[in-house]
Amino acid sequence: MSGSEPSQHGELAEAKAPSLDDFAALGHAALASLPEAFRTLVGTVEIRVDDFPTREVLDDLGIESEFDLLGLFHGVGLAHAEAIAGTGALPNRVWLYRRPILDYWAEHDETLGAIVTHVLVHEIGHHFGLSDDDMEAIEEAAD
């Protein structure tokens, strides 16, 4: 290969993997694009990003490979929020795991934004007992 790359590939040659901050921005944009009723379901939610889940999380879930978990919801539903109000409980959080999501993205024909939205909806949705059909409708209704 010569010292210069073809101009049509210039952008790819300069591209870098999205950072943790980039992923946080994708997560916030995905959340903002979801129907208001869904956002209300979870209330205030923090989006956290890390490269991988901790070994403790993987062990608790019985998952061997750190690449097998794309995200995780941690918190309580609105129905239970009053019972713990004032107890110092942490806010609802969704963890997005950057490296497993990037690995998934590399193997599938979906945009990174669509994958992040999917992970976000499914982590929140499973926690609140929504069906896969409900979650699919929410994803389709995203802006």
N, C-alpha and C positions, 0 to 999 in steps of 0.2 A: 504494500500500500504506500502511496506517495505521502509526502509531508502535509499535503492539503487534502481536506475532505470535500466531496461534492457539495455544492451550495445547498441543494435540496435537503441535505441531511445535517446542515449546520446547527439547526435548533436542537436536534436530538443529540448531537455531539456535545453541546453545551448544557444539556439537561442534567439536573441533579435529582436524587430521590427527595421527596417531600420530607421536611424536618418535622420534629414533634410539634412545633408551633404551627406549621402548615396544616398538620392533621387536626389540631385543635380548631383552626379556622374552618376547615372542611366540616368538622363536627358541628360547630355553631351554625354554619350555613345550612347544613342538613336539617338541624333541629328547627331553625327558623322557617324552613320550607314546608314543614309538616302542617297538616290541618290543625286549627286552633283547638278543636276538641281533644285531639291527641296530646297536644302540648299541655293542656289543662289537666289531663289525666295524671301526668307525672308531677305537675307543679314545678317548682324551681328545681332544676337539675344542673349539676356541674358536669362538664365534659372534661375528662382527664385523659391524657395520652401518655403511654409509655411504650418503649420498644417491645417488651414482652411482659406477660403476666409473671407474677412472682411464683416461685416454687411452691410456696404455701397455698396459693390460689389453685394451682394445678393439682396439687395433692388433694385439697379439699373437694375438688370436682372429679377426681379420678382420671385426670388427663395426663398422658405421659409426655407428649411432645409440646413444647412451647409454641409451635406453629399451629396447633389445633384449636386455639382459642383466639377468636378475632376481637371479642369484646365481652364486657361483663357489666351488668347493672348491680349496683349496691345501694340499698335504701329501703324505704317503706312506701306503701301506697297511701293515697289520700285517705282511704277508709281507716287506716291505722294511725295516721299522723296526729290526730287529736289525743290519742292514748299516750303518745310519747312527747307531746309538746312540753317544752320547758325542761326536758330531761338531759339536755346537752347532746342529743343525738346528732350525728353528722348529717349533712344534707344528702339528698339523693345524688348519686353519681353514676355516670356511665363511663367506663374505661374503654378506650379504643387502643388496640395493640398494633402499633405501626408495622412492625416487621411481618407478623402473620398476615395482616391485610395486604401489604405490598406483595407478599408471596402469592396470595390468592389472586390478586390483580394480574400478576405476571402470567398466571395459568388460565385466565378466563377472558372472555371478550366482553368486558363491561368497563364502564368508566370508573375511575377511582371515586368520584363523587357518588355514583350510584351504589357502589359497594359500601362506602361509609354510611350512607343513608340506610341501606339495608341492615347493616349491623346495628345501627342506632335504634331503628324501629323494632328489630327483633329482640334486642336486649331489654328494652322498655316493655314491649308487648308481652313477651313471655313472663316477665315479672308480674304483670297485671292480669295474666290469664287470658290474653287475647288469642284467638285461633289464627292459624296460618292464613286463612282466607281474610280475616279482619286486617291482619298486618299487610297483606298484599294490597288490599283496597287503600290502606293508608299510604303506602308507598306510591301507588298510582295517583293519589290525590295531591301528592307533594308538588309544590310550585315548580 
